[in-house]
Amino acid sequence: MSDIAKLQKLVDEEAVSMGHNRDPKIILLFLLEELGETARAFLKESGHKESNDRIVESYKQELGDVFFLLLSLASSRGINLEEQLDYTIKKLKTRTLEDS
């Protein structure tokens, strides 16, 4: 089992034990929310957004939330993220070679 598969399994088990909703549509909405929070925190930390009380976590911490939800979403749909990552890397390499 790959490290990514192990992470997906761990996240899936944790999400179930915490009683998280396993509906992929709900997970996707939470993922989008966390992406927004990540962007907001990044803008604050890079000096492009004023500080406010709504931004309490660093963008690095928010990325952890995004990663958790991405793994959770993939698991809820039975998607092997390692296979999909391999596909994407091959696709990008092909595009890079074609653009050269």
N, C-alpha and C positions, 0 to 999 in steps of 0.2 A: 504494500500500500504506500503510495507517495505521501510526501509531507502535506501536499494540498488536500488530498483525500482524507488524511488524518485530521486536518484542521476542519474540513467540512463536517466530518463525523462528530468531532468535539463540539462545534458550534451547534449542530443539530441537537445533540443531547442536552446541551445547556439551555437552548431555546425551549425545548420541551419541558425540562425540569423547572424552568422559570415561568411556565405557562404562557409563553409568547404565542400569539396568533400565528398559525402555520399557513394561512391563506396567502398565496404568492402575491395577490393584488395588494393586500395590506402590507406585506413585507416591502414591496416595491414603493409604496407610498412613504413608509418610514425611511427607506433608503434615500429617496428624493429629499425628504426633510433633512436628513443628516448631511447630504451633499450641500444643501444650502447653508447649514450651520458650519460646515467645513470652510466653505467659501467666505462666509462672514468673518470667521475667526482668522483666516489667512489674510483677508483685507485689513483687519484690525492690526495684526502683528506686523504686516509689511508697511504700515503707516498710511494706507489708502482709505481707511474708515476710522471715524472717531470711536473712541472707547465708549462702551455703554454697559449697563448691568446685565443685559441679555446675553452677552458673550462671556461665558464663564470658563469654558474649556479652551485649550490651545488647539490649533488646527491639527497638530499631531495626535492629540487625544481624539478629536473628531474623526480623523482618518481611521482610528481603531473601530469606532462605531460603524463607519461606512464598510470596512472590511468584514466585520461581524455580519452585517445585514446582507452583504453581497454573497458571502458563503451560505448564509441562511436561505437566501432566495434560490440559489443554485440547488441546494439540498432539497428544498420544498418541491422543486420541479424535476428532481432526479438527474440533474446536469452534472457531468464530470468536468469541473473547471480546469483541471490539468489538460485534458484533451482539447478544450476550447482555447486555452492559452497557447498550446502547441500550434493549433490551426491559425490563430491570429499572428503568431510570430512568423510562420511560413508565408502567410498572406502578405505581411508587411515587407518581408525580405524580397518577395517576388515583385512587389510594387517598386521597391527601392532599385532593384536591378533593371526594371523596365524604364525607370526615370533617368537612369545613367546614360 
